[in-house]
Amino acid sequence: MHPDQLRTRMATGEPLYLLDVREADEVAEWAFPGAVNVPLSELGNRTDELPVDRPIVVVCHAGVRSAAAADALHRAGWPAENLTGGVMAWLATGDR
């Protein structure tokens, strides 16, 4: 999904689960607002922490890792979507 689509969904109060799959040092530089950080390298062992009752929006730095994670989660039955362009697109298209 495009960052503007995510902003719209967030503004309407849709119950989204924002999953940031960046590593801790990346998150320390800038934390995605409201996101839960589970690094991609740990995601396979931490899927029990993910909700099944609301959409999961997966984010990373540029959208590559999050696309792979969202695809894998979707194939495994989670309602997961990727934030196209990741944090870089989010910051380039609106508020920080």
BELQUI-V23853 format. One record per run of one state. SS is the DSSP state (2 for helix, 1 for strand, 0 for the rest). FROM is the first residue (numbers start at 1). TO is the last residue. If there is no record, write none. Layout:
SS;FROM;TO
SS;FROM;TO
//
This chain:
0;1;2
2;3;11
0;12;16
1;17;20
0;21;23
2;24;29
0;30;35
1;36;37
0;38;39
2;40;43
0;44;46
2;47;49
0;50;55
1;56;59
0;60;63
2;64;75
0;76;79
1;80;82
0;83;85
2;86;93
0;94;96
//
